[in-house]
Amino acid sequence: MLPKKNRADRKAIEKIFKEGKFLNSSNLTFKFLLNKNSLAPQISFIAPKGVAKLAVKRNLLRRHGYTALSRYINQFPLGIVGAFLYKKAQSDVLIIENEIKNILSKIN
């Protein structure tokens, strides 16, 4: 799990959905804003009910996402605030890592 300072809060996510840009991949969508006030990147994972009906499965997807993201959090630009949204359930951490790498290459 990521430290609290690296996770976006509810207010930041609402702002991202209103004003942010987005990048797509096959299993994930990344919505983000570049904010120059905060130094550490703040990124969260969102698993909607359309992807997994049970809360247990949604929480598992979020945990897998945070595990994959923890290896690449330092490569995101400073001041980025974003959220990864699952399009479909993907429990393989390696596939999630590859999609995070692809999205990261599009940002930088």
C-alpha positions in Angstrom: 0.0 0.0 0.0 1.2 3.5 -0.7 1.8 6.0 2.1 -1.1 8.4 2.7 1.0 11.3 1.3 1.1 9.6 -2.1 -2.7 8.9 -2.3 -5.2 11.4 -3.6 -8.0 12.4 -1.3 -11.7 12.7 -2.2 -11.6 16.4 -2.9 -8.7 16.1 -5.3 -10.4 13.2 -7.2 -13.5 15.3 -7.6 -11.4 18.1 -9.1 -9.6 15.7 -11.4 -13.0 14.4 -12.8 -14.1 18.0 -13.5 -11.0 19.6 -14.9 -8.4 16.8 -15.6 -7.0 15.2 -18.7 -7.1 11.4 -19.3 -5.1 8.6 -20.9 -6.4 5.2 -21.8 -5.0 1.7 -21.9 -6.8 -1.6 -22.3 -7.6 -2.2 -18.6 -7.0 1.2 -17.0 -7.9 4.9 -17.5 -5.6 7.5 -15.9 -7.2 10.8 -15.1 -4.8 13.5 -13.9 -4.0 17.1 -13.2 -0.6 18.7 -12.9 -0.6 20.7 -9.7 2.5 22.8 -8.9 1.6 23.3 -5.2 2.2 19.7 -3.9 5.6 18.1 -4.3 4.9 14.4 -3.9 2.8 12.7 -6.6 -0.7 11.7 -5.4 -2.3 8.8 -7.2 -5.2 6.6 -6.3 -7.0 3.6 -7.7 -10.7 3.4 -8.3 -12.6 0.2 -9.0 -16.2 0.9 -9.8 -19.1 -1.4 -9.2 -19.5 -2.1 -12.9 -16.1 -3.8 -12.8 -16.7 -6.0 -9.7 -20.0 -6.2 -7.8 -18.5 -7.4 -4.5 -16.6 -4.9 -2.3 -14.1 -7.6 -1.5 -13.1 -7.9 -5.2 -13.0 -4.1 -5.7 -10.7 -3.8 -2.7 -8.5 -6.6 -4.0 -8.2 -4.8 -7.4 -7.2 -1.6 -5.6 -4.6 -3.4 -3.5 -3.1 -5.0 -6.6 -3.0 -1.6 -8.3 -1.2 0.0 -5.3 1.3 -2.9 -5.3 2.1 -2.4 -8.9 2.2 1.4 -8.5 4.6 1.4 -5.6 7.5 0.4 -7.9 6.9 3.4 -10.2 5.6 6.2 -7.9 9.0 8.0 -8.0 9.0 8.1 -11.8 5.8 10.2 -12.0 6.4 14.0 -12.3 6.3 16.1 -9.1 3.0 17.7 -8.4 0.8 15.2 -10.4 -2.5 14.3 -8.9 -4.3 11.4 -10.5 -6.5 8.4 -10.4 -6.4 5.1 -12.2 -9.8 3.7 -13.0 -10.3 0.1 -13.8 -12.2 -0.6 -17.0 -12.4 -4.3 -16.4 -11.2 -6.6 -13.6 -7.6 -7.6 -14.0 -6.0 -9.5 -11.1 -2.6 -10.1 -12.6 -0.2 -7.5 -11.1 2.3 -7.9 -14.0 -0.3 -6.8 -16.5 -1.2 -3.8 -14.3 2.5 -2.9 -14.0 2.9 -2.9 -17.8 -0.1 -0.6 -18.3 1.2 1.8 -15.6 4.6 1.8 -17.5 2.8 2.6 -20.8 0.8 5.4 -19.3 3.9 6.7 -17.5 5.7 6.8 -20.9 2.9 8.9 -22.4 3.0 11.4 -19.6 6.8 12.0 -19.7 
